[in-house]
Amino acid sequence: MKDIKKEADRWWRQSQADFAFLQKIVKFGKADTVCFLSQQTAEKALKAYLFYSSAEFYNQKDAEQAIELAGQVISSRSLTGRFIYR
C-alpha cells in the first residue's frame, strides 16, 4: 500500500475539492444531487481520517461500517492535534 499519510492526504484533498464544488452547485436547487455529493464528500473525509489514524481500513463501500470503525478509532485516541486541516 502507498504511504498511509500520503493516502490520507489524497482523500482529504479530494474531499475539500468536492466540498468547494458543492458550495457552488447548491444554489442551483438540485437537492438530490447535492445530498448525494455531500454524502460522497463526507465519506472521503472519513476515509482520510481513517487512513491518517492508521486504522484497519480496506477501501470499503459500506459507509455505516466506516463510521462505526471511525468511532472506534476516535474513542481509542485523543484527537488533539492529530489531524491537520489544510
C-alpha positions in Angstrom: 0.0 0.0 0.0 1.1 3.5 -0.6 2.4 5.6 2.3 -0.6 5.8 4.6 -0.2 9.5 5.3 0.0 10.3 1.6 -3.1 8.3 1.1 -4.9 10.2 3.9 -3.8 13.5 2.3 -5.1 12.4 -1.1 -8.5 11.6 0.3 -8.6 14.8 2.3 -7.7 17.0 -0.7 -10.3 15.3 -2.8 -13.0 15.8 -0.1 -12.0 19.5 0.1 -12.2 19.9 -3.7 -15.7 18.2 -3.7 -16.8 20.5 -0.8 -15.8 23.6 -2.7 -17.7 22.3 -5.7 -20.8 21.7 -3.5 -20.7 25.2 -2.3 -21.0 26.4 -5.9 -23.8 24.0 -7.1 -26.1 24.2 -4.0 -27.5 27.4 -5.4 -29.0 25.5 -8.4 -31.5 23.8 -6.2 -30.8 20.2 -7.2 -31.3 18.8 -3.7 -31.0 15.1 -4.7 -27.6 15.7 -6.4 -26.3 17.9 -3.6 -27.3 15.3 -1.0 -25.6 12.5 -2.9 -22.4 14.5 -3.4 -22.5 15.7 0.2 -22.5 12.0 1.3 -19.7 11.2 -1.0 -17.7 14.2 0.3 -18.2 13.2 3.9 -17.2 9.6 3.1 -13.9 10.8 1.5 -13.1 13.0 4.6 -13.9 10.0 6.8 -11.6 7.8 4.7 -8.9 10.5 5.1 -9.2 10.4 8.9 -9.2 6.6 9.0 -6.0 6.4 6.8 -4.4 9.1 8.9 -5.2 7.2 12.1 -3.6 4.1 10.6 -6.8 2.2 11.3 -7.5 -1.1 9.6 -9.3 0.2 6.6 -9.8 -1.7 3.3 -11.5 0.8 1.0 -14.9 -0.4 1.9 -18.1 0.9 0.3 -20.3 0.5 3.4 -20.4 4.0 4.9 -22.1 2.7 8.0 -19.3 0.3 8.7 -16.7 3.0 8.0 -18.5 5.3 10.5 -18.5 2.5 13.1 -14.8 2.0 12.6 -14.1 5.7 12.9 -16.0 5.8 16.2 -13.8 3.0 17.5 -10.7 4.9 16.4 -11.9 8.1 17.9 -12.8 6.6 21.2 -9.4 4.9 21.5 -7.3 8.0 20.9 -7.1 11.6 21.8 -7.8 13.8 18.8 -6.0 16.9 20.0 -3.5 17.9 17.3 -3.8 14.6 15.5 -5.4 15.7 12.2 -4.3 18.8 10.4 -6.8 20.5 8.2 -5.4 22.2 5.1 
